[in-house]
Amino acid sequence: MKFRFNNLGPVKATTLELGDLTLIAGRNNTGKTYTVYTLYGFLKMWRSSPFAVRRAFRESRDLFPELRAFFDQLVLEGSATWEPDDDALARNRAAFAKHLARYFSKHHLAGVFSSKQEDFARARLTLDLGDIHPKEAYETTVPLPGRAALAFEFDGGSIVASLSGTRHEPRLTPAIETAVIQEYARLLLDHLLPDPFILSAERFGISLFYKDLDYRRNQLVDALQKEQYRKDRDSPFPYWLLDETTSRYSLPVKDNIDYTRSLPDLKNDRSDLHDDKFFNDIKDLLGGYYSNASQDLRFISKSRKTNHFNIPLHLASSSARGLSDLYFYLKHVAKRQQLLIIDEPESHLDTANQVRLARLLARMVGAGLRILVTTHSDYLVKEVNNLVMLSQLKGKDRALLRKLAYTEADQVRPRQLRAYVAEDGGLSACSVDQYGADLPVFDRTIDAINRTANELAARLPLEAEE
């Protein structure tokens, strides 16, 4: 499926199709962050905002006559069955997606960037879904107010819903309507719109300042508590305190702050990828590991003998701070088929570690994650291309794995890779073949600096001056 963006900051019009591994490269201020933040905001909204899904349904209710009959049967009999054909599923999916994207563009997009609505008045996100239909079984139970519940099931052919625990004669309450619509939307779109998790470029500073942010939040609470005792009816409601005691952050940054705050509470959670031990790759890469066993996040040396250290994370190097969120994500949070968005994962890493990071990303993709990366790293891209070529080796050529110190998991197939250059107000899709992705943005810069070096060297005297 494809996402289309229009009038989004420096992005005038562009299309993004996600692969298992998607690379976006480009110069500064070309719209990379605008694009991925908008994508993240939309994917999060449709999953976490039942109101938005219900609103999208109501705005397109004329396109859902079968679902209206389904509601009527559910209310009348307490259960309902519907056998939609592929055409009905396709129509409903297209209608949901169209109105979800429209609702997001109109009501949520500015909030993603913590900006004014007028700043994004002309911005639009639209979706091109393709022709994939849901076939896998889907079953869930949704709690409703008053100890009631909705059971919702799809067996690949029929949709069955039933109500239980209702004390009175069933009626179509907002809670029941919202639950049915939400689960039907998940049935239609869940396999196309992945669950997102983002590591923003601001993650380097969050580990330094999140406790200060908590202090400022406590200031706000204290000020509001004091304000409630004021009896002056002419005093304005203290919205001004929000501006006095908090700063404005985009949604991905807010979510990163909340994630960092929650790390001590996640210490006993195991991610879907926990047994793959990918967090040990970061441990080997940095020569240290992280601890979230207490409220004070710490960075601890791998070696227990020479050059041992055990320090608060905010005192660690920028490279250690930058990879801490990925370490804890792989250990405690990651879910298969999730979309992990990483803004400049190579930041503050030396070139050798950028190469090692590319291999780690490939192994994560092989384990079931989908990854979207914005990058300025020629080394990361070239190593991804090496892993694409590695995947094409057969027979005796596989001996190169050992010679070049690769493993079987260190490979990316051409069909898994998408690559783009952010330029000229949009994203230019790069060709991908058995040699990897052609990303000319780096080659142009490297060629230019090499030509400059060659021209300067040609004009130097044969013997250097003393």
N, C-alpha and C positions, 0 to 999 in steps of 0.2 A: 504494500500500500504506500501511498505517497501523501506527504504533507505539503501544502502550498501556502506560502507566506507573501503578503502584500503590504507595502507601506509600513514597514516595521523598522523604525529608526533608519539606518543607512541601507536597509534591505528594501528595494523597490518591488521586486517580484522574483520569487525563486521557488524551487521545488526540491524537497528532500525525501529520498527513499532510503529507509533503514535497511542495512544488512545485519548479519550477525556481528560483524565488526565494521563500524563506520568511522572514517577519518575525515575531519574537516580542517584544512590548513588555510593559511592566508595571512596577510599582513595585519597590523593593528588597525582597529576601528573600521573593519570591513563587514561587521554584522554577525560574526560567529556567535558571540554571547547572546545577542538579541534572539537569534534563531533557536539556540538550544534552550534558553530560558523559557521562551514561548512554548516550545514543544513540551518541556517539563511541566509547565503550568497547566497546559491542556490535559495531559495524561493524568496528572494528579487530580484535577478538578472532576473529571467524569467518574473517577473511582471514589472520591471522598465527599462528593456533594450530591446526595440523593435529590435535593431540591433542583439542581441544575438538570438532572436527567428527567425528572418529572416535568419541569418546565419545557424541555425539548419535546417531550411527548405531547404535552397540551398544545404546543404551537403547531404540531403536525398531526393532531388527532384524526383529521379527515383521511389520513393515509393509513390508518390502522383499524379498519372496520372489523376485521377478525378479532382483534384484541378487545374491542369494545364488547363484542358478543361473549368473549371469554370472561370479562369482568361480570357481565350480567349473570352468567351461569354460576360463577363463583359465589356471588352474593345470594343468589336464589337457592342454591343447593349445598353450599359449603365446600364444594369441590368443582373443578372444571377440567376438561380435556380438550386439547386442540392439536390437530395434525396438520401443521403448516407445510406447504410444498416449498421447493427451493425458490420459486418466484416470490412467494410471500415473504420469505426470510430475506431475500435480496432487497425487496422494496422497503421493508421495515428497517433493515440495516442502513440503507442509504438515507432514509428519512431521519433516523436517529442521529446519524453522523452529521448530516447537514445542519440540523438544528442545534446539536451540541456545539459544533464549531461556531455557529452564528451566535449562540448565547454566550459562549466563552469570549468571543471577540468583542461583544458589546458590553458585557458586564464584569468579566474577570481579567481580561488581558492587562489593563492598566494596573490592577492590583498586584499582578505578578511582579511588576517593576516598582511597586509602591509609588506610583505616579498619579497624576491627575488624568481623569477620563479624557479630557480634550487633547492631551498629548498623544493619544492613540485612537482618535476619532475615526481615522481613515484606515487603520490597521485591520487586516483580516487574516484569519486562518481558515482554510478549507481542506477537505479530505478527498482523496481518490482511493476508493476501497478495493477495487479489483473484484474478482468473481469467486472468492473463497467462501464456502458456506460451512456453518458449524455442523459437525457430525459426531463429535465426541460426547459421551454421556456427561450430564451435568446434574448435580443433586445438592440441595442445600436446604437448611431450615432457618428462617428469619424470625427472631423474637419480635413480638408486637406488644403494645401497651396492654396492661391488665393481665399479664401471664398468658396471653394468646400467642399463637405462632402461625406462620405460613410455611408450609412445605412446598418446595418448587423443584420439579424434576423434568429432565429432558433425556430421553433414551436414544436419541438419534433420529427419531421419527415423530414422537408425540411429546407434547408438553402437558404436564399434569400439575395442578396446584390445588392445595386443600388447606382449609382453616381448622385450627383446633384451639380449645381453651376459651372460646368466646362465650360469655355468659348470657348474652342476649341473641336475638335473631340477627344473623350476619347482615351488615350493610357496608357499603363501599365508603369506608372512612379514609381520610387522607393517608393514614399510616398503612392501610392495606393497599391502596392504590400505589403509593410510593414504593412499597416493598415489591409488588409484582412488576412494576415498571423497571425498577433497579435490577432485578434478577433477569428479566427478559433482555435488558440492555447488555448485561454481562454475557448472557448466552450468545448474543449477536456479535459483540465487539471484543470480548475478553481475549480471544486468540489473535486479534489484530492490533489492539492497543495495549502494549505491555505496561506492567507496573513499573513506574520510574523510581530511581534513586539517584541523587546528584551529589557530586563532590565539586563544589564551586572553587574558583580561583581564590576566593577570600578565605579558604580553609586554613591558610598559613597563619592568618591573624587571629582566627577564632580561638585557636588553642592558647593564644596569648591573653586574650581579652574577655573570654566568655564569663569569667567570674566577676569582672568589672561590670559586665552587662547585667548579671544577676543582681549586683549591688544597686544599679540604677533602677532595675525593675522593683526592688524592694523599696527604694525611695518613692517610687510612684504609688505603690500600695499604701505606704505610710501617709503620704500627702492626701490621698483620696479618703483614707479613714479619718484624718483630721478635718477634712472639708465637710464631711457629713454632719458634723456638729454645728456648723454655721447656720444661723437661723435667718440671715438676711435674705428675704425673698427676691431681692433685686440682684443678688450675686449670680453670675452666669454659672451654668453647670460646668464643672472644671475640665472640659476637654482641653483647655490650654495646657493642663499639666502633662498631657501626652507629649506635646511638643517640647515642654520644658525638661522632661526627664527621660525621654527616649529618642532614638535616632531612627531614620527611615532606612529599611533594608528591603531588598528584593526578596521574593518568596524563596528562591533557592538558598539565599544566605540565611534567612530566618530558619529554614528547615535544617541547615547545617549547624546553626547554633543550638537548636533543640536537640539534634542528634548528639552533639558533643556533651551537652548537659546530661543526656540520658545514659552515657557510656557506663558509669558505675552501676546502673540498674540492669545492664545487659550482661553482666559478667558471667551469669549462669546460662545464658542462651547460646544455642548452637545453630549456626547457619546451615542451609542445605548443602553448602560446599565445605563444611567444617572438616569432614574426613579427608578431603583432598589436600588439606594442610597448605594451601596457597599462602597463608600468612607467614609460613616458615620461609618462603622465598623472599619476603620483605625482610625478615630477620637476617637471612644470609646476605642480602643486598646491602644492608646498613650496618651489619655487625652488632645488632642490638634488637631488642623486642620491647613491647609496650605492656604496661599493667594498668588495668582499670579496676583493681580490687578495692580501691578506696576512692574518696572524692577527689583525691589528688592524682591525676593521671601522671604516669611516670614512664621514662625511657631508661632501659636497663641493658647493660652490655651483655653480649653473647658470651664473652669470655669471663670466666670467674677468677682468672689469675692476673694476667698482665693487662694494664690499662683498664681496670674494672671501673664502671661507673653505674650509679643508680640515682637519677636526677629527675626533678619535676619536668614534665614535658615542655613547659614554657621556657626552660633553660637549654633545651636541646637545639641542635642545628636546624636550620630551615628545612633541609632535606628530611630530617626525622619528623618534624612537625607536619610536613606536607604529605607524608605517607601514612601517618598515624590513622587517619580516618579510613583509608583503604584497608589497613591491617585489621581494624576492629570490624569493619564491614564484612570482610571475608570470614572472620572468626564467628561473628554473632548474628549477622543480619541478612546476608545474601540469600536470595531465593532463585531457583532455577527459572529461566525464561524472563527474569527481571531485566529491565533496561537500565544499565549503569552508565550514567553520563559523567565524564571526568573532564573538567576544564584544565587543559595544560598539565597532564600528569607528569611531564618531564621537568617541570619547574624545579630549579635548585638541585637537579641531579647532574652529576658529571656524565660525560658521553658514554663511558662504559656501562654505567647504571641505566642510562636511557635504553641501551640495547637490551639489557637484562629485563627491563620493565616491559619492552615489547614482547618478549618471549612469555612473560607472566600473563600479559593480556591475552595472548593466543591460547594459553592453557585454560584461562578462565572461560573463554568462548567455547573451547572444546568441552568444558564441564557443564555448559548449559546457560551461561549468561549471554545477554546481548549487550554490546558495549558501543557507546558513542563517545568519541574523543575529539576535542579540539586541540590542535598542537601547532607549535612552531619548531618542532624538532625534526630535522632532516635525518638524524640517526634513528629515531623511532620509526619513521616511515620506511627507511631503507631496510631496517631489520624486518619489518612486517613483510616487505617485498621478498626478502630472503626466505621467510617462512612460507610464502606462497610458492616459491620455486621448490622449496623442500617438499611440499605436499605433492609435487609432480614426479618425484623420483620413484623408480620402480626397480625391483629385482636387485641386482648387484650394486646398483647405485645407492641403495639404502645404507651401504657401508659408510657412506659419507656422514651419516648421522654421528657415528662414533668419532670419526676423524675431525669433524667440525664441532664436536661437543654439544650436539643437539640430542633431544629425546623424541620418542614417537609422538608425544603430545605437543611438541613445538612446531605446529604447522597451521596454516590458514589456507583453505581452499579458495580458488578464485571466486566461486559462486557465493562465498560467505562475505566477501569484502565489497564495500562501497566507499568511494573516496570523492571529495569535493574540494575545490578551491573557492574561498570567499573572495570575490572581486567584482567590481563594476556593478555594485548594488544587488548582488545575488550570489548564488552558488553555482559554479560550473562543474558539472559531473566529469570525472576523470575516467578514462578507459581503464579497465582491469582485465588482464589476461594472465597467461601462465607465468609471466615475469612480475606480476604484482600490479600496483596502481601507478599510473603516470601522473605525478604531481609536479608540474613544471615550475610552480612557485619557488621551490627551493633551488632547482637547477638553474633558473635564470640568475638568481643572486650569486650562486657559487661560480657560474660561468663568468659573470661580470667581474667578480673580485679576482678570479684567476687571470682574466685578460688584463686587468689593471696591474697585477703583480708581474706578469710576463713583460708588459710594456715598460714598467719601471726597471725591471732587472736588465732588460736589453739596453738600457741607456746608461747603466753603471759602467765605470771604467773596469778594465780587466783586473786591475789590482786595486784593492780598496785603499783609500787614503789613510795615512796614519793619523 
